[in-house]
Amino acid sequence: MKRKDKATTESVFKSAATKKLMEKPVFRVMVDERKELLKIAEEIEKKRKEQCISQSALAKITQIPQEELSRIERGKRNITLETYFRIIRGLGYKAEIKYHKIHVPHSTQA
């Protein structure tokens, strides 16, 4: 059962107001960054559930409070790389960060 307050990449950026704001380069960059964070949150939850590990069990493994893991998985909490690596290791994975060249608008007009 999905919680009503869970942010997802499908639900967060669909409003007409958001679509209008997406015309502004600075806002578009911020939205793209938020989408990437939500993808990470969704992937953490997916990997945890695939292994039938509860949030409580993962909290014990990683020494991250269960409430914090819940906020992370719901996309309500930004996490540091250190926290991300602890979660991924706790799930039995090694994280790799890859960089891809993108076009970044240089306009600072909001």
Backbone torsions as a table, in degrees:
resi	resn	phi	psi	omega
1	MET	NA	129.5	-178.4
2	LYS	-87.8	138.6	177.1
3	ARG	-75.9	145.6	-178.6
4	LYS	-67.6	-27.0	-176.2
5	ASP	-91.5	8.6	-179.6
6	LYS	-79.2	125.9	176.5
7	ALA	-83.4	135.6	176.4
8	THR	-129.8	158.5	-179.6
9	THR	-63.7	-27.4	179.9
10	GLU	-75.7	-33.6	-170.8
11	SER	-94.3	-26.3	-169.3
12	VAL	-74.1	-34.8	-167.3
13	PHE	-114.4	31.7	-174.8
14	LYS	-102.0	-10.4	-174.2
15	SER	-69.0	157.0	178.1
16	ALA	-62.8	-38.3	179.4
17	ALA	-63.2	-41.5	179.0
18	THR	-65.4	-41.4	179.0
19	LYS	-61.0	-38.0	177.5
20	LYS	-66.2	-43.9	179.0
21	LEU	-64.6	-28.4	-178.5
22	MET	-62.8	-15.1	177.2
23	GLU	-70.8	-19.0	-180.0
24	LYS	-89.8	123.9	-175.1
25	PRO	-55.5	-42.6	-177.4
26	VAL	-65.1	-42.6	179.2
27	PHE	-65.8	-39.7	-179.9
28	ARG	-59.8	-40.4	178.0
29	VAL	-64.1	-43.6	179.3
30	MET	-62.9	-40.7	179.4
31	VAL	-66.0	-43.0	178.7
32	ASP	-60.6	-40.0	177.9
33	GLU	-64.1	-42.7	179.4
34	ARG	-64.0	-39.7	178.1
35	LYS	-60.4	-41.5	179.5
36	GLU	-64.2	-40.6	177.4
37	LEU	-63.5	-39.6	178.5
38	LEU	-67.1	-35.8	176.6
39	LYS	-62.2	-41.1	178.5
40	ILE	-63.1	-44.6	179.5
41	ALA	-60.7	-44.1	179.5
42	GLU	-64.5	-38.7	-179.8
43	GLU	-67.6	-39.4	177.0
44	ILE	-59.9	-48.6	-179.9
45	GLU	-61.8	-43.2	-179.9
46	LYS	-60.2	-48.3	-179.2
47	LYS	-63.1	-39.7	179.7
48	ARG	-64.3	-45.4	-178.2
49	LYS	-69.7	-35.3	177.4
50	GLU	-58.2	-32.1	-178.3
51	GLN	-96.1	6.2	179.9
52	CYS	55.1	42.1	177.7
53	ILE	-103.6	127.7	177.8
54	SER	-76.2	161.7	175.2
55	GLN	-61.6	-37.8	179.4
56	SER	-62.1	-42.6	179.4
57	ALA	-65.9	-43.0	179.3
58	LEU	-65.2	-35.4	176.9
59	ALA	-60.2	-41.7	179.1
60	LYS	-66.9	-40.7	-178.9
61	ILE	-65.4	-43.1	-172.7
62	THR	-95.2	-11.5	-174.8
63	GLN	62.5	32.5	174.4
64	ILE	-111.4	127.8	-178.6
65	PRO	-54.8	142.1	-178.9
66	GLN	-56.6	-39.3	179.8
67	GLU	-61.3	-37.9	177.9
68	GLU	-66.7	-43.4	177.4
69	LEU	-60.5	-40.1	178.4
70	SER	-61.2	-46.6	179.3
71	ARG	-63.2	-38.3	178.7
72	ILE	-63.7	-48.5	-178.2
73	GLU	-65.4	-28.4	178.9
74	ARG	-85.1	-0.7	179.8
75	GLY	74.5	20.3	-178.2
76	LYS	-96.4	-3.7	-175.4
77	ARG	-138.9	126.4	170.6
78	ASN	-76.3	145.5	-178.8
79	ILE	-122.3	154.4	175.3
80	THR	-79.6	164.7	174.6
81	LEU	-61.9	-37.1	178.9
82	GLU	-59.2	-46.6	178.8
83	THR	-64.3	-42.7	178.1
84	TYR	-58.1	-48.0	-179.9
85	PHE	-63.5	-38.2	178.0
86	ARG	-62.8	-42.4	179.5
87	ILE	-65.3	-48.1	-178.1
88	ILE	-61.6	-44.2	176.8
89	ARG	-62.6	-39.8	178.2
90	GLY	-61.9	-26.6	177.5
91	LEU	-90.0	-0.2	177.3
92	GLY	87.8	23.3	-180.0
93	TYR	-119.7	162.1	171.0
94	LYS	-114.6	126.8	-179.0
95	ALA	-85.9	143.6	173.7
96	GLU	-127.1	137.1	177.5
97	ILE	-106.0	127.1	179.2
98	LYS	-116.3	145.6	179.0
99	TYR	-112.7	139.5	176.9
100	HIS	-130.4	132.9	179.3
101	LYS	-67.6	131.9	178.6
102	ILE	-131.9	163.3	174.4
103	HIS	-87.9	125.4	178.4
104	VAL	-114.2	120.9	178.5
105	PRO	-65.7	140.0	-177.4
106	HIS	-94.9	-0.3	178.3
107	SER	-73.8	137.7	178.1
108	THR	-107.3	10.0	178.2
109	GLN	-75.7	128.2	-178.8
110	ALA	-91.2	NA	NA
